[in-house]
């Protein structure tokens, strides 16, 4: 109950946070600008060029959703880091701990609130993908649960990383570390060119430690034609999602361990 109370109070605070509201408005404005070609695609679609228009619609939908999905990763990290740091900076954490609340319960509540926020974000992304496809005269064929669970697993990792880093460094530095992790993860992907410029043992070590968020990209399943859907077994889905949530759990446990030894004085 204590964890749930912390989570609901923090979630309510997210909805009143001016910074988050401004970020959301900016994202909405960018998406509206990117959506303008979709109406043009629908207007010029004919029986003769239907296949070509499908490809254009899918590429536009994938580009917009990739943008929103990537922003969501940093949004999760920022929300997680600020949720913990704000309590430290204001000194209200002392009142929370006096209830009493254990430190791991405090972090668990904050983490749960971030995941509640990101679930709302993912549902909005899902609705946006269907809207974009409809505007282009097409329909998304992918299963909705794929477009929900995969980004949630990825956001769980970034939220846990945000909380982990903020337990022993400044908020801005913690967010910078999350950004560095995201960049390195992209550069060290199997298809990325950076791996060839590093010593094999360095590349192997970094690739093993950093999260393989590319496996958790919902773009792998985003399709408007049934023929383009790649069959993936339930075992593969379970293994991939288990990896994502397990990585997030390890980071959250490390954060709880680090937070246990941190002073709670006001910064």
C-alpha positions as CSV (number, residue, x, y, z in Angstrom):
1,X,0.0,0.0,0.0
2,X,2.9,2.4,0.7
3,X,4.4,1.8,-2.7
4,X,1.0,2.3,-4.4
5,X,0.4,5.6,-2.4
6,X,3.8,6.9,-3.5
7,X,3.2,5.9,-7.0
8,X,-0.2,7.5,-7.3
9,X,0.9,10.7,-5.7
10,X,3.9,10.9,-8.0
11,X,1.8,10.1,-11.0
12,X,-0.6,12.9,-10.1
13,X,2.4,15.2,-9.8
14,X,3.5,14.2,-13.3
15,X,0.2,15.4,-14.7
16,X,0.7,18.8,-13.2
17,X,4.4,19.1,-14.1
18,X,4.8,22.1,-16.3
19,X,8.0,20.8,-17.9
20,X,6.4,17.6,-18.9
21,X,3.4,19.5,-20.3
22,X,5.6,21.7,-22.4
23,X,7.6,18.7,-23.7
24,X,4.3,17.0,-24.7
25,X,3.0,20.1,-26.5
26,X,6.3,20.4,-28.4
27,X,6.1,16.7,-29.4
28,X,2.5,17.1,-30.5
29,X,3.5,20.1,-32.7
30,X,6.3,18.2,-34.3
31,X,4.0,15.2,-35.0
32,X,1.3,17.4,-36.5
33,X,3.9,18.8,-38.9
34,X,5.1,15.3,-39.8
35,X,1.5,14.1,-40.4
36,X,0.8,16.5,-43.3
37,X,2.1,14.2,-46.0
38,X,-0.3,11.5,-45.0
39,X,-3.3,13.3,-46.3
40,X,-1.5,13.8,-49.6
41,X,-0.8,10.1,-49.9
42,X,-4.5,9.3,-49.3
43,X,-5.6,11.8,-51.9
44,X,-3.4,10.4,-54.7
45,X,-3.9,6.7,-54.0
46,X,-5.3,4.8,-56.9
47,X,-5.7,1.1,-57.8
48,X,-2.6,1.4,-60.1
49,X,-0.3,2.9,-57.4
50,X,-1.7,1.2,-54.3
51,X,1.4,-0.9,-53.6
52,X,3.7,2.2,-53.9
53,X,1.4,4.2,-51.6
54,X,1.4,1.4,-49.1
55,X,5.2,1.6,-49.0
56,X,5.1,5.4,-48.6
57,X,2.5,5.3,-45.9
58,X,4.4,2.6,-43.9
59,X,7.7,4.6,-44.2
60,X,6.0,7.7,-43.0
61,X,4.3,5.9,-40.1
62,X,7.5,4.2,-39.1
63,X,9.5,7.5,-39.2
64,X,7.0,9.2,-37.0
65,X,6.6,6.3,-34.6
66,X,10.4,5.9,-34.4
67,X,10.7,9.5,-33.4
68,X,8.0,9.2,-30.8
69,X,9.4,5.9,-29.5
70,X,12.9,7.3,-29.2
71,X,11.6,10.4,-27.4
72,X,9.8,8.1,-25.0
73,X,13.0,6.4,-24.0
74,X,14.5,9.7,-22.8
75,X,11.1,10.8,-21.4
76,X,11.1,7.7,-19.2
77,X,14.7,8.4,-18.0
78,X,14.0,12.1,-17.3
79,X,10.8,11.4,-15.5
80,X,12.4,8.7,-13.3
81,X,15.5,10.8,-12.5
82,X,13.5,14.0,-11.6
83,X,10.9,12.0,-9.6
84,X,13.6,11.0,-7.2
85,X,15.8,14.1,-7.3
86,X,12.9,16.5,-6.8
87,X,12.2,14.8,-3.4
88,X,15.8,15.1,-2.4
89,X,16.2,18.7,-3.5
90,X,13.0,19.9,-1.8
91,X,13.7,17.9,1.4
92,X,10.2,16.4,1.3
93,X,11.8,12.9,1.3
94,X,12.4,13.3,5.0
95,X,8.7,13.6,5.6
96,X,8.0,10.6,3.4
97,X,10.6,8.5,5.3
98,X,9.1,9.5,8.6
99,X,5.8,7.6,7.9
100,X,7.9,5.3,8.0
101,X,8.7,4.2,4.5
102,X,11.7,2.1,3.6
103,X,14.1,3.3,1.0
104,X,13.4,0.5,-1.4
105,X,9.7,1.1,-1.1
106,X,10.3,4.8,-2.0
107,X,12.2,3.9,-5.1
108,X,9.7,1.2,-6.0
109,X,6.9,3.7,-5.8
110,X,8.7,6.2,-7.9
111,X,9.5,3.6,-10.5
112,X,5.9,2.3,-10.6
113,X,4.7,5.9,-11.2
114,X,7.0,6.3,-14.1
115,X,5.8,3.0,-15.6
116,X,2.2,4.2,-15.2
117,X,3.1,7.4,-17.1
118,X,4.9,5.5,-19.8
119,X,1.9,3.1,-20.2
120,X,-0.2,6.2,-21.0
121,X,2.4,7.3,-23.5
122,X,2.5,3.9,-25.2
123,X,-1.3,3.8,-25.5
124,X,-1.1,7.3,-27.1
125,X,1.6,6.1,-29.5
126,X,-0.5,3.0,-30.4
127,X,-3.5,5.2,-31.1
128,X,-1.3,7.6,-33.1
129,X,0.0,4.7,-35.3
130,X,-3.5,3.6,-36.2
131,X,-4.6,7.2,-36.8
132,X,-1.6,7.8,-39.1
133,X,-2.3,4.6,-41.1
134,X,-6.0,5.5,-41.4
135,X,-5.0,9.0,-42.7
136,X,-2.9,7.3,-45.4
137,X,-5.8,5.0,-46.4
138,X,-4.2,1.9,-44.9
139,X,-4.5,-0.3,-41.7
140,X,-1.9,-1.5,-39.3
141,X,-1.7,-5.3,-39.3
142,X,0.5,-5.8,-36.3
143,X,-1.0,-7.2,-33.1
144,X,-1.6,-4.4,-30.6
145,X,0.1,-6.3,-27.7
146,X,3.3,-6.2,-29.6
147,X,3.2,-2.5,-30.0
148,X,2.5,-2.1,-26.2
149,X,4.7,-4.7,-24.5
150,X,7.9,-4.1,-26.5
151,X,8.1,-0.3,-25.9
152,X,7.1,-0.9,-22.3
153,X,10.0,-3.3,-21.8
154,X,12.4,-0.8,-23.4
155,X,11.0,2.1,-21.3
156,X,11.4,0.0,-18.2
157,X,15.1,-0.3,-18.9
158,X,15.6,3.5,-19.4
159,X,13.5,4.4,-16.4
160,X,15.5,2.0,-14.2
161,X,18.8,3.5,-15.6
162,X,17.6,7.0,-14.8
163,X,16.8,6.0,-11.2
164,X,20.1,4.1,-10.9
165,X,22.3,7.0,-12.1
166,X,20.4,9.7,-10.1
167,X,21.1,7.8,-6.8
168,X,24.7,8.8,-7.0
169,X,25.0,11.8,-9.3
170,X,23.4,15.0,-10.3
171,X,20.2,14.9,-12.3
172,X,21.7,16.5,-15.4
173,X,24.7,14.2,-15.3
174,X,22.4,11.2,-14.8
175,X,20.4,12.1,-17.8
176,X,23.6,12.6,-19.8
177,X,24.7,9.1,-18.8
178,X,21.4,7.6,-20.0
179,X,21.9,9.5,-23.3
180,X,25.4,8.1,-23.5
181,X,24.2,4.5,-22.9
182,X,21.6,5.0,-25.7
183,X,24.2,6.3,-28.1
184,X,26.7,3.5,-27.3
185,X,23.9,0.9,-27.6
186,X,23.1,2.1,-31.1
187,X,26.7,2.3,-32.2
188,X,27.6,-1.1,-30.9
189,X,24.7,-2.9,-32.6
190,X,25.7,-5.8,-34.8
191,X,25.0,-3.8,-38.0
192,X,26.7,-0.6,-36.7
193,X,30.2,0.3,-38.0
194,X,31.7,1.2,-34.7
195,X,32.4,-2.4,-33.6
196,X,35.1,-2.8,-36.2
197,X,37.1,0.1,-34.7
198,X,37.3,-1.4,-31.2
199,X,39.3,-4.2,-29.8
200,X,37.3,-7.4,-29.8
201,X,37.3,-7.7,-26.0
202,X,36.2,-4.1,-25.5
203,X,33.4,-4.5,-28.0
204,X,32.3,-7.8,-26.4
205,X,32.4,-6.3,-22.9
206,X,30.4,-3.2,-23.8
207,X,27.9,-5.1,-25.9
208,X,27.3,-7.6,-23.0
209,X,26.9,-4.9,-20.4
210,X,24.8,-2.4,-22.3
211,X,21.1,-3.1,-22.9
212,X,20.2,-4.6,-26.3
213,X,17.3,-2.2,-26.8
214,X,17.2,-2.9,-30.6
215,X,15.6,-6.3,-29.8
216,X,12.8,-4.4,-28.0
217,X,11.9,-2.1,-30.8
218,X,8.3,-2.3,-31.8
219,X,9.3,-1.1,-35.3
220,X,10.3,-4.7,-36.0
221,X,6.6,-5.6,-36.1
222,X,5.1,-2.4,-37.5
223,X,3.4,-3.3,-40.8
224,X,0.4,-2.4,-42.9
225,X,0.6,-5.5,-45.1
226,X,0.1,-9.1,-43.7
227,X,2.8,-10.3,-46.1
228,X,5.5,-8.2,-44.5
229,X,4.8,-9.6,-41.0
230,X,7.8,-11.7,-39.9
231,X,6.7,-14.8,-38.0
232,X,8.1,-14.9,-34.5
233,X,7.5,-17.8,-32.1
234,X,6.0,-17.3,-28.7
235,X,9.3,-18.6,-27.2
236,X,11.2,-15.8,-28.9
237,X,8.7,-13.2,-27.7
238,X,8.9,-14.5,-24.1
239,X,12.7,-14.7,-24.2
240,X,13.1,-11.1,-25.6
241,X,10.6,-9.5,-23.2
242,X,12.0,-11.4,-20.3
243,X,15.4,-10.1,-21.1
244,X,14.1,-6.5,-21.2
245,X,12.2,-6.7,-17.9
246,X,15.0,-8.7,-16.3
247,X,17.6,-6.0,-17.3
248,X,15.3,-3.3,-15.9
249,X,14.9,-5.3,-12.6
250,X,18.7,-5.6,-12.2
251,X,19.2,-1.9,-12.7
252,X,16.4,-1.1,-10.2
253,X,17.9,-3.4,-7.6
254,X,21.3,-1.8,-8.1
255,X,19.6,1.6,-7.6
256,X,18.0,0.4,-4.4
257,X,21.4,-0.8,-3.1
258,X,23.0,2.5,-4.0
259,X,20.2,4.6,-2.5
260,X,20.4,2.6,0.7
261,X,23.8,4.2,1.4
262,X,23.1,7.7,0.2
263,X,22.5,10.6,2.5
264,X,19.0,12.0,2.5
265,X,20.1,15.6,3.2
266,X,18.7,18.3,1.0
267,X,20.9,19.1,-2.0
